Amino acid sequence: MNDDQKRQAWFALFVLFGINLMNFYDRQILAAVTEPIRKAWSLSDSQVGLLTPVFTIIYAIAGVPLGRWADRGQRRKILGLGVTLWSLFTAASGFAWNYWSMLVARLGVGVGEASCAPAGNSLIGDLYPPGRRARAISIFMLGLPLGIFFSNFLSGMIAKRYGWQMTFFVACVPGLLLALLALKIREPQRGGAEEFRVEEAEHPDSPYRRVLSIPTMWWIILSGALHNFNAYAVNAWTPAYLQRFHSMDIGQANRVAAYVLGAVGVVGLLGGGLVADWVRRVRPNGRMLVAALSLLISTPCVYLAYAQPKGKVASLMALMAVGWMLIYVYYVTVYPAIQDVVAPSLRATAMALYFFAMYLLGGAFGPLIVGALSDHFAHGAMIEAGAGAMAEGFKAEGLHRALLYAVPLVSLVLSFVLFAGARTVRADMEKLQRWMRESAGERTPLTTAKAAVIEKA
């Protein structure tokens, strides 16, 4: 990798990081202003919980064709178009006058944001060699915690001073600027960072079937659904939970959420990326093992955080910070594992299929099910108290129980699914490497010395 290629790779990674930051910034705004919207339109928690599935379902469906497009077309143009679309619909969310107009605006945001992950991960796979991908992806994925951090932190302040509508308007401008920068990215050669350069001919089998024929992909897809169930449930409901159960105002609640759900992710991603790359050199299944262990340790931390009594915000923050920091390790272990077992020409398709399940089966149901559980437990708390009408105190207890019971249980199951994936990933990695060597033949294999130079670049 020469100096110009290095500069291009870093520029692309910087732009992709910014796009991913705004990706999560924009989708988190709704969670930050849930309480004023709920009260303004007299919504139940089930109705509020439905706003996220509308976004995630369209995101999942649109992502599949966009993933195939990213495997065939110019990824920079796909990103530029997608960022422009979701930024404009984010601004349109601020003009929503009722529940249904907000639903329509979120549909538009979902279509635009579906372009980000397949195209972005595919570009990184062609810009960085296998031994450096986890670190590159960790930088790209820093957009997730920082997007959540700034969205909660700034949206809470903006909503408190200027109203919830303004939070959507201010997010539009940086998105449009990043859309222009995306067009400046130079398209790398597909598979250009691999040890073996493979020119793939058209394959008679379906690309989706080829991806799904890889055993590890099934475990990864299942893990994505479970992970996103928790991620979306916690991100969607924690600001509202802090306001109801711990009696914080919208600014205070979102500052706490910014730190325990966002800022800690910087440590989780950067530290996890370094550990994942190091362990992979020792054990081929190291990345998946790191992911499984991180989730296993995270589970009791998150449970104890939500088990804290009213007013114990400091202990909640400490426990949640550790638990959620470990959650972020998932991204820099599982995402590179997908590229370890999938051929370069199918990686955007694989990410699109993974995100389809991740969002349709996980992200779509997390906020909705927790919202429905919250209503159920709130009704139970009302009956236990012998009251004849619903009150905010019962709603607070309902949301508290919903998060306490659902999130740790799903997290525990997720850790065992990742352990199962760690048992199949080595064989799938060896199968891919064997196929790439055979496909390259004597025509384009890199020498061992040249491969070592690329690995260190």
C-alpha positions in Angstrom: 0.0 0.0 0.0 1.7 3.2 -1.2 1.4 6.7 0.4 -1.4 7.8 -2.0 -3.4 4.6 -1.2 -2.9 5.2 2.5 -4.2 8.8 2.2 -7.2 7.6 0.2 -8.0 4.9 2.7 -7.8 7.3 5.6 -9.9 9.9 3.8 -12.5 7.3 3.0 -12.5 6.0 6.6 -12.9 9.5 7.9 -15.9 10.2 5.7 -17.5 6.8 6.5 -17.0 7.5 10.2 -18.8 10.9 9.8 -21.7 9.3 7.8 -22.1 6.5 10.4 -22.1 9.1 13.2 -25.0 11.0 11.5 -26.7 7.7 10.8 -27.0 7.0 14.5 -27.4 10.6 15.5 -30.5 11.0 13.4 -32.1 7.7 14.4 -31.5 8.4 18.1 -33.2 11.8 18.1 -36.7 10.3 18.5 -35.6 8.4 21.6 -34.2 11.6 23.1 -37.5 13.4 22.7 -39.9 10.5 23.4 -41.4 12.0 26.5 -42.5 15.4 25.1 -43.9 13.7 22.0 -45.7 11.1 24.1 -47.3 13.7 26.2 -48.1 16.2 23.4 -50.0 13.5 21.4 -51.3 11.5 24.4 -49.6 8.2 23.2 -49.3 4.9 25.0 -45.9 3.2 25.3 -47.0 0.6 22.7 -47.7 3.4 20.2 -44.3 5.0 21.0 -42.7 1.6 20.6 -44.2 1.2 17.2 -42.4 4.2 15.8 -39.1 2.3 15.8 -40.3 -0.9 14.1 -41.7 1.3 11.2 -38.1 2.6 10.7 -36.4 -0.7 11.2 -38.7 -2.7 8.9 -38.3 -0.4 6.0 -34.5 -0.2 6.8 -34.3 -4.0 6.6 -36.3 -4.4 3.4 -34.5 -1.6 1.6 -31.1 -2.8 2.7 -31.2 -6.1 0.7 -31.4 -4.5 -2.9 -29.1 -1.7 -1.8 -26.6 -4.4 -0.7 -26.7 -6.1 -4.1 -26.4 -2.6 -5.7 -23.3 -1.9 -3.6 -21.7 -5.2 -4.8 -22.2 -4.1 -8.4 -22.3 -0.3 -8.5 -20.3 2.7 -7.3 -20.5 2.7 -3.5 -19.7 6.3 -3.1 -22.7 7.4 -5.2 -25.0 5.0 -3.2 -23.7 6.6 0.0 -24.1 10.1 -1.2 -27.7 9.5 -2.3 -28.6 7.7 0.9 -27.2 10.4 3.2 -29.0 13.1 1.3 -32.3 11.2 1.5 -32.2 10.4 5.2 -31.1 14.0 6.1 -34.0 15.6 4.3 -36.5 13.2 5.9 -34.9 13.8 9.4 -35.7 17.5 8.9 -39.2 16.5 7.7 -39.7 14.7 11.1 -39.6 18.1 12.8 -42.6 19.2 10.7 -44.7 16.2 11.9 -48.0 17.4 13.3 -49.3 14.0 14.6 -48.4 10.4 15.1 -49.0 9.3 11.5 -47.1 12.1 9.9 -44.1 11.1 12.1 -44.5 7.5 11.0 -44.2 8.6 7.3 -41.1 10.7 8.0 -39.4 7.8 9.8 -40.1 5.6 6.7 -38.0 8.0 4.6 -35.2 8.0 7.1 -35.1 4.2 7.1 -34.8 4.0 3.3 -31.9 6.4 3.2 -30.0 4.9 6.2 -30.2 1.4 4.7 -27.5 2.5 2.3 -24.9 3.0 5.0 -23.8 -0.3 6.4 -23.6 -2.5 3.3 -21.7 0.1 1.2 -19.5 1.3 4.1 -18.4 -2.2 5.3 -17.8 -3.3 1.7 -15.5 -0.3 1.1 -13.5 -1.0 4.3 -13.1 -4.6 3.3 -11.5 -3.5 0.0 -9.4 -0.7 1.6 -7.8 -2.7 4.5 -6.2 -6.2 4.7 -7.7 -8.8 7.0 -5.3 -8.2 9.9 -6.2 -4.5 10.1 -9.9 -4.7 9.4 -11.1 -4.9 13.0 -9.3 -1.7 13.8 -10.6 0.0 10.7 -14.1 -1.1 11.4 -13.7 0.0 15.0 -13.0 3.5 13.8 -16.0 3.4 11.4 -18.2 2.0 14.2 -17.1 4.9 16.5 -19.9 6.7 14.7 -22.4 4.5 16.6 -21.5 5.5 20.2 -20.5 9.1 19.3 -23.7 9.5 17.3 -25.8 8.3 20.2 -23.7 10.4 22.6 -24.1 13.7 20.7 -27.7 12.9 19.8 -28.8 12.4 23.4 -26.5 15.2 24.8 -27.5 17.9 22.2 -31.1 16.8 21.6 -31.8 17.0 25.3 -30.5 20.6 25.5 -32.1 21.7 22.3 -35.5 20.2 23.2 -35.4 21.8 26.7 -34.7 25.3 25.2 -36.3 25.3 21.8 -38.8 22.4 21.7 -38.5 18.9 20.3 -39.1 20.0 16.7 -35.8 21.9 16.5 -33.8 18.7 17.3 -34.7 17.3 13.9 -33.9 20.5 12.0 -30.4 21.0 13.2 -29.4 17.4 12.2 -30.0 18.0 8.4 -27.1 20.3 7.5 -24.1 18.1 8.5 -25.7 15.2 6.7 -25.9 17.1 3.4 -22.2 18.1 3.8 -21.2 14.5 4.3 -23.2 13.5 1.2 -20.9 15.8 -0.9 -17.8 14.4 0.7 -18.9 10.8 0.0 -18.7 11.6 -3.7 -15.0 12.4 -3.3 -14.1 8.8 -2.1 -12.1 6.9 -4.7 -13.5 3.5 -5.4 -11.1 0.7 -4.5 -10.7 -2.5 -6.5 -13.0 -5.2 -5.1 -10.9 -7.8 -3.2 -7.9 -5.5 -3.6 -6.8 -5.9 0.0 -6.8 -9.7 0.0 -3.8 -12.0 -0.1 -5.1 -13.5 -3.3 -6.7 -11.4 -6.0 -9.6 -13.2 -7.4 -11.5 -12.3 -10.6 -14.9 -13.9 -10.1 -17.0 -14.9 -13.0 -20.8 -14.9 -12.9 -22.0 -17.7 -10.6 -25.0 -19.7 -11.6 -26.3 -20.0 -8.0 -28.1 -17.2 -6.2 -25.8 -14.8 -4.3 -28.2 -15.0 -1.3 -28.0 -18.8 -1.3 -24.3 -18.7 -1.5 -24.1 -16.5 1.6 -26.6 -18.6 3.5 -24.7 -21.8 2.7 -22.0 -20.6 5.2 -22.8 -22.1 8.6 -21.2 -19.3 10.6 -23.5 -16.8 8.8 -26.6 -18.4 10.4 -25.1 -18.0 13.9 -24.1 -14.4 13.1 -27.5 -13.6 11.7 -29.2 -15.0 14.8 -26.8 -13.1 17.0 -27.6 -9.9 15.1 -31.3 -10.2 15.8 -30.8 -10.7 19.5 -28.2 -8.0 19.7 -30.4 -5.4 18.0 -33.4 -6.4 20.1 -31.5 -5.2 23.1 -29.7 -2.3 21.5 -32.8 -0.7 20.1 -34.9 -1.4 23.2 -32.3 0.1 25.5 -31.5 3.1 23.3 -35.2 3.8 22.7 -36.4 3.6 26.3 -33.5 4.6 28.6 -34.0 8.4 28.4 -37.7 8.0 29.1 -36.9 5.5 31.9 -34.6 7.9 33.6 -37.2 10.7 33.4 -40.0 8.5 34.8 -38.4 6.2 37.3 -35.5 8.4 38.5 -37.4 11.7 38.2 -34.9 13.5 36.0 -35.7 16.3 33.5 -35.2 15.8 29.8 -31.8 17.5 29.8 -30.5 15.5 32.8 -31.8 12.2 31.5 -30.3 12.6 28.1 -26.9 13.6 29.5 -26.8 10.4 31.5 -27.9 8.4 28.5 -25.3 10.1 26.4 -22.5 8.9 28.7 -23.7 5.3 29.6 -25.0 4.4 26.1 -22.7 6.5 23.9 -19.4 7.7 25.3 -18.5 4.3 26.8 -18.7 2.8 23.3 -15.5 4.6 22.3 -13.5 2.5 24.8 -15.5 -0.7 23.8 -14.9 -0.3 20.1 -11.2 0.8 20.1 -10.2 -1.6 22.9 -12.3 -4.4 21.5 -10.9 -3.9 18.0 -7.3 -4.1 19.3 -8.1 -7.2 21.4 -10.0 -8.9 18.5 -7.2 -8.4 16.0 -4.6 -9.7 18.5 -6.7 -12.8 19.5 -7.4 -13.6 15.9 -3.6 -14.0 15.3 -3.5 -16.6 18.1 -6.8 -18.3 17.4 -8.8 -18.2 14.1 -12.0 -18.1 16.1 -10.7 -15.5 18.5 -13.0 -12.7 17.4 -16.1 -14.7 18.0 -14.8 -15.9 21.4 -14.1 -12.3 22.5 -17.6 -11.3 21.5 -19.2 -14.2 23.4 -17.2 -13.5 26.6 -17.9 -9.8 26.4 -21.7 -10.4 26.3 -21.5 -13.0 29.1 -19.8 -10.5 31.4 -22.1 -7.6 30.3 -25.3 -9.4 31.3 -25.1 -9.2 35.1 -23.9 -5.6 34.9 -26.9 -4.5 32.9 -29.3 -6.4 35.1 -27.9 -4.8 38.3 -28.0 -1.3 36.6 -31.7 -1.6 36.0 -32.2 -3.2 39.5 -31.0 0.0 41.2 -33.7 1.7 43.4 -35.1 5.1 42.6 -32.6 7.9 43.0 -29.5 5.7 42.8 -28.3 7.2 39.6 -24.6 7.1 40.3 -24.6 3.3 40.8 -26.8 2.8 37.8 -24.4 4.9 35.6 -21.3 2.9 36.8 -22.9 -0.5 36.2 -24.5 0.4 32.9 -21.3 2.0 31.7 -19.4 -1.2 32.2 -22.2 -3.4 30.8 -22.8 -1.3 27.7 -19.1 -0.8 27.0 -18.8 -4.5 26.6 -21.9 -4.6 24.4 -19.9 -2.5 21.8 -17.3 -5.1 21.5 -19.9 -7.1 19.5 -19.5 -4.8 16.4 -15.7 -5.0 16.1 -15.7 -8.8 16.5 -18.7 -10.0 14.5 -18.5 -7.5 11.6 -14.9 -8.5 10.7 -15.9 -12.2 11.2 -18.4 -11.8 8.3 -15.6 -10.6 6.0 -13.5 -13.5 7.2 -15.9 -16.1 5.8 -17.5 -14.3 2.8 -16.0 -13.8 -0.6 -15.2 -10.1 -1.5 -17.8 -9.9 -4.2 -20.6 -11.0 -1.8 -19.7 -8.9 1.3 -22.2 -6.1 0.8 -24.9 -8.7 0.0 -23.9 -10.6 3.2 -24.1 -7.4 5.3 -27.5 -6.6 3.7 -28.9 -10.1 4.6 -27.4 -9.8 8.1 -28.9 -6.4 8.6 -32.3 -7.6 7.2 -32.5 -10.1 10.0 -30.8 -7.9 12.5 -33.4 -5.1 12.1 -36.5 -7.0 11.0 -36.3 -9.7 13.7 -34.5 -7.7 16.3 -34.5 -4.0 16.1 -38.1 -3.9 15.0 -39.4 -5.8 18.0 -37.1 -4.6 20.8 -38.7 -1.2 21.4 -42.2 -2.5 20.6 -42.1 -5.5 22.9 -40.5 -3.5 25.8 -43.2 -0.9 25.2 -46.0 -3.5 25.3 -44.4 -5.1 28.4 -44.2 -1.6 30.0 -48.0 -1.1 29.4 -48.7 -4.6 30.8 -46.6 -4.1 34.0 -47.9 -0.6 34.5 -51.5 -2.0 34.5 -50.3 -4.7 36.9 -48.8 -2.0 39.2 -52.1 -0.1 39.1 -54.1 -3.1 40.1 -51.6 -4.0 42.9 -52.0 -0.4 44.3 -55.8 -0.8 44.1 -56.1 2.3 41.9 -58.9 2.9 39.4 -56.9 5.1 36.9 -53.5 5.0 35.3 -50.9 7.4 36.7 -47.3 8.4 35.8 -46.0 6.5 38.8 -47.5 3.2 37.4 -46.0 4.0 34.0 -42.6 4.4 35.6 -42.8 1.1 37.4 -44.0 -0.6 34.2 -41.1 0.6 32.2 -38.7 -0.3 35.0 -39.9 -4.0 35.1 -39.9 -4.3 31.3 -36.3 -3.3 31.0 -35.2 -5.3 34.1 -36.7 -8.6 32.9 -36.3 -8.5 29.1 -32.8 -7.0 28.4 -30.6 -9.3 30.6 -32.4 -12.4 29.4 -31.9 -11.7 25.8 -28.2 -10.7 26.5 -27.6 -14.1 28.1 -29.0 -16.0 25.2 -26.9 -13.9 22.8 -23.7 -14.9 24.5 -24.4 -18.6 24.0 -25.3 -18.0 20.3 -21.9 -16.3 19.9 -20.1 -19.3 21.5 -21.9 -21.5 19.0 -20.6 -19.3 16.1 -17.1 -19.6 17.5 -17.2 -23.3 16.9 -18.0 -23.1 13.2 -16.0 -20.0 12.1 -12.6 -21.6 11.7 -13.8 -24.2 9.2 -15.6 -21.5 7.2 -12.5 -19.3 7.1 -10.3 -22.2 5.9 -12.9 -23.0 3.2 -12.9 -19.4 1.9 -9.1 -19.2 1.9 -8.8 -22.5 0.1 -11.3 -21.4 -2.6 -9.5 -18.1 -3.1 -6.2 -19.8 -3.5 -7.7 -22.3 -6.1 -9.5 -19.5 -7.9 -6.4 -17.3 -8.1 -4.3 -20.2 -9.3 -0.8 -19.3 -10.5 -2.1 -16.1 -12.3 -2.4 -13.6 -9.4 -1.3 -14.9 -6.1 0.8 -12.4 -4.1 4.2 -13.5 -2.9 4.6 -14.1 0.9 6.8 -11.1 1.2 4.3 -8.8 -0.7 1.4 -10.2 1.4 3.4 -9.3 4.6 3.9 -5.8 3.3 0.2 -5.3 2.7 -0.7 -6.8 6.1 1.6 -4.2 7.8 0.4 -1.3 5.7 
